[in-house]
Amino acid sequence: MRVAVFDTHAYDRESFERANRQFGHELQFYEPRLHLDTAVLARGFPVVCPFVNCRIDAPTLAQLSAGGTRLIALRAAGYNGIDLTTARALGISIVRVPAYSPHAVAEHAFALLLCLVRKIHRAHDRIRDANFSLEGLVGFDLFGKTFGIVGTGKIGKVAARIARGFGCRVLLYDIAPDDAFAATTGTEYVALDDLLETADIVSLHLPLTSESHHLINAHALRLMKESAILVNTSRGGIVDTAALLDAVKQHRLGGVALDVYELEEGVFFENLSDTGLNDDVLARLITFPNVLVTSHQGFLTQEALANIADTTLDNIRVFESGEPLHNQVP
C-alpha cells in the first residue's frame, strides 16, 4: 500500500526501509509532523503513519478522509493525540504498536536514574574541564531503597524486575492490580498516596488518559519525600510541570529525571541550538543540577526501532488483506 510516513528522521527511514523488504509497501517519508497544515501531503495515500507528537484532531481527520486516507498506522503505543470519535465517524481505522520494546523504555528509566543519583552528568562536565574534584558528587545506593512504580503494564513490570535486581523494596500502583505478578516477583500493590509517601524513587509507567492527566500534581508532589526522585519515561501530561517546577524551586524533591514533557511538541526531536528555547518553564527546569532531561529517547534502541517498523508494516499488511486488525485502537 502507499503509506505517507510523517515526522521522520534518519533512524526511522533506515529501520522502515530495512523492514519493508519483506512487505513491499510504497513508503513516502516526510519530515514535518502530521497536523492540519501538513495533511495535504497525504492526499492520495490510503495509509498515514504518524508519530507521538503529531496532532490528529477533527479538522485534520476531515482533510485526511477527503484525501482518501482509510488507515492511521501509529508507530507508537499511545493514541491520545487522535480524535477517536471523529475517526470512527469518518470510517478511518487506527492501529498501533502496543509493545515495541518494554525493555528499552524501562532500561532508559534506570539509565536516567543512575545518572542522576550518582551525578554522572555533572561529573562528566567537570572532567571535560579537567576538574577531577569529587566535591558535591555524593550519591546514594539503590540497594535497600523503596522503589515505587505507578502503572504496571509491560514496561512497568520490566521496571519492577529491574528494581528488584538492584535489591529494592518495590511498591506498585495500578487501577487494575496484577496480584499474580506481585506474588511471583516479591512486590506489593498499595494505594497511590501510600506509594508516594513511602517511596524513595517514584517511576511513572502508564498511558496518558483523562484520568491520568496531571496525576502527579501539586498534591501528589507534597506527599513525596523531600529526598525522593521522580522519574517519568511515559507521557509528559501525567505530570503537572508547573507544579513540578515549584517543588524543585522549593527544594521539595531530591531530583527529577524526565524523558517526556507535556509541552514537548515542537521542542523534543528538534535542534534548537541556533534559535534557543522559548518554553520558559522547561528552560527554567533544566537549569537545576538535580534535574535531568532527555528528549523522548526511551524508545531509541536498535531492537525497539526494528520492532516498531515490523509491527507497523505488518499492521498495514493486515489491513490491506482484510484480516481482523489485531492491534486496532478501540
N, C-alpha and C positions, 0 to 999 in steps of 0.2 A: 504494500500500500504506500501511497505518498504521505509522508509524515513531515510536518513542519516542527522542528525542534528549537525551542526558544531558550534564551538565557544560557547560551552555551559558551564554554571555554575550551581550551585545547585538550584538557583531560577528558571532557565529555565527548568530543569528536573522536578521540583515539579509542576510548572504550566502546562507543557505539559502533564505530566502523568495524572494529575487530569482531564484536558480537554479531553484527549484521551479515557477516559472511555466510552464516547458516540460515538466515531468514530471507535475505534478498529484498528488503523493503527499500523504497526510494526515499532517502533521508535528505532534507534540506535544513542546514543549520543556520540559525540566526542568533546574533549576539544580544539584541535587545530582549528585555523581559516581555512577556505577553500581557498586554493590557489594551484598553480601548484604542489607543493611538497606533498600536502595532498589529492589531488583529487583522488589518487589511493584508498583511503579509501572508496570512494563512488562507487567503481566498484560493479555492480550487484544491485544497488539501483536506481529505476526509478525516485526517487524524492530526491533532496538535499534541505536542509533548512539552509541557511547561515544567518549571522547577518551583522551589518552595516559596519564593518571593514574587511570583507572578500574580497579578491581580485580575481574577476572572469573575467580574461582577456581572450583573444582569445586562448592561449595555454591551459589554464585551462578548458575552454569550450570544446576544442577538446578532452581533456582527459576524461571529464565527458561524452561527447557524445559517445566516444569509449567504455566506461564502461556501457552504457545503460541508462544513465540519460535522461529523457524526460521533466522533470519539475523542475524549480528552484522556490521554495516557500519561498520567503523572509519573515522574521518575523520583518519587519520594513517598513516604508513608502518610504524611499529613495532608489534609484537604480542606483546611479551614479558610483558605483563600478563594474558595469557589462558592458561588451562589447555587447550592444544590437544588433548591426549589425551582429556580428558573431553568437550570439544565434539564431537569426532568420534564418540565413543561414543553421544552423545545425538542425533546426526544434525543438529547445528547447523552450518551453513556460515558461514565467515568470509571477508569480503572487506576490502580495504584500499585506501588511496590511495598507491601506490608512489612517486610523484614529483609532488608538488603544486607545488613551485617550488624547484628546487635553487638557483636564483639568490638567492632570499630568504634562505635559511639561510647560504649561502656569503658573501653580502654582509654579513650581520649579524656573521659571524665577523670580518670585516675592520673593521666599524664598532667592535666591541669592542676589537680590537687597536689601531687607530689612536687611539682614545680613551685607552687605557691607556698606550701608549708615548709619546704626546705630552702625557699628563697633562691632557687636556681636562676631565675630571670635576673635578679639583682646581682647575684654573683657573676653571672655571665657578662653583664655590662661592666662590672668593676674590672674583671680580668682583661677585657679589651682595652681598658685604660691603664693597664699594668698596675692595678690596685689589687693586691693579693691579701688585703686585710680581711679577717673574719668577723670583725665587729659588726653587730647588728644583723647577723645572719643565723642566729639561733632558731632552729625549727622545733618540731616535735615528732615523736614516733606515731605511726598509725596503730601499731600494735597496742591492744588494750583499750583503744578508744571506742566510743559508741557511734556507730555509723547509721544514719537514718536515710532510708530510701523511700521517696514518695513516688509511687507508681511502679507496679511490679508486672509490667508486660515483659516481652522478650529481653529488652535492654536492661530493665530494672533487675531482672533475675540474674543476668550475667554480672551486673554490678554487685549484686548481693554475694555471689560466689567469689568474686574478686576480693571484696571486703573481708569475707570470712578467711580467705587465704592470707590476708595481712594480719589476721589474729584479732579482728574487730568483733565486738558485740554488734549484731545487726538488727535494727528495728525497721519494720516495714509498715507502709500505709498504702492502702488501695481501696477504692469503693467496692471492689469485688475480690476479697482476700482469697488467696490460694493456700489453704491450710495444709494441703499435702506438701506443697513446696516448702513451706516454713518448717514442717516436721522433718523433712529429709535433709534440710540444709542447716538446721540449728539456728534458725532465725525466728523472729517473733513479730506478729502483727499487733499494732497498737493504734489508738486514736491519734489523729493528726496532731492535736495540741500536745499530747504526751510525747510524741516523737520530737516535735520542735523544741520542747522544753528540755529534753534529755540528751539529744544527740550532740556530739562534738562536731560532726560533719553532717550536713543535710544535702543530699544529691537528688535532683529532680529528674524523673524519667516518665513523664506522662504526656499525652497529647493535649493540644490546646482546644478546649471546648468552652461553651458558655459557662459551664460550672467551674472549669479550672482557670479561667481568665483571672489574673491577679490573685490567684490562690495564695501566693506569698505577697502579702500586703503589709501595711504598717502594723496591724495587729499581730500577724504571724511573726514578723521580724522582732517585735517586742518580746515575744515568747522565747526566742532563741537566746542561748548563752552569749555573753559578750565576747567570748573566745571562740565561738562557733564559726565554721567555714561553710559558706553556701556555694554549691556547685550547680550550674544549670547548663545541661547539654541537650535539652529537649526542645522547648519553644519559648521564645522571648516573652510573649504575652502572659506567661504564667507568673512572671514577677512584675510587680509594680515598680518600675525603675526609679521613679521619683522618690518613692518611699525607701527604696534601697539606697539611693544616694544620701538621703537624710540619715539613715542608720550608719552608713560609712563615715559621714562627716562627724557624727556624734560619737564615733568610736564604740558603737554598739554591736559590732561584728569583728571577729578575728580576721576574716578575709573573705573575698568573693572571687570565684572563678566562673567565667561565662564564655560559652561558645555561641550563644544566641542572645538576641536583643530585640525588644518588642518593636522598635522603630528601625530595624536593620535594613529595610528596603531602601535601595539607593546608596547604602553605605557598605555593608558587607558584600564581598566578592568584587569590590571596586578598588581601583588605585586612586586615592585622593591626595597623594603626596604633593601634587602640584597645585591643588585648589584649596586644600585644607578641609577641616571637618566643621560643618555648620550646625551639628547637633550639640547644643550646649550641655545637655545632661550627660551624654556619652563622653564628650570632651572632658568634662569635669571628673567623671567617674574614673577614667583611665589615668588620671594624674596621681591617684593614690598608690602608694607602694604595696599595699595589701590587696590590690585588685588586679586580676589577670584576665585579659580578654583575648580570645581568638575569633576568627571571622567565619563562624559556622563551618568549621572544617572537620567536625567529628566524623563525618561520613567518608572523608577523603583518604581511603586506603585502596590499594590495588584490588583487593578482594571485594570490597564494597562496590567500587565502580563497576567491576565485572558483573556482580550480581544485579545491580541496578539496570545495566544495559540488557542483560539476558532476560530478566523478568519483564521489563518494559516492552521489549521487542516481541517476546512471546505473548504478552497480553494483546498486542496488536494482531498477531497471527491468529489468536483465538477469536478475536472479534471478526476478522476477515473471513474466517472459516464458518462463522455462525454458531460456534460452540458456546456453551454457557460460560459467562465471564466469572471465573473463579476468584478474581481479585477486584471485583466491582465494588465501588463505593456504595454503601446502602442508601 
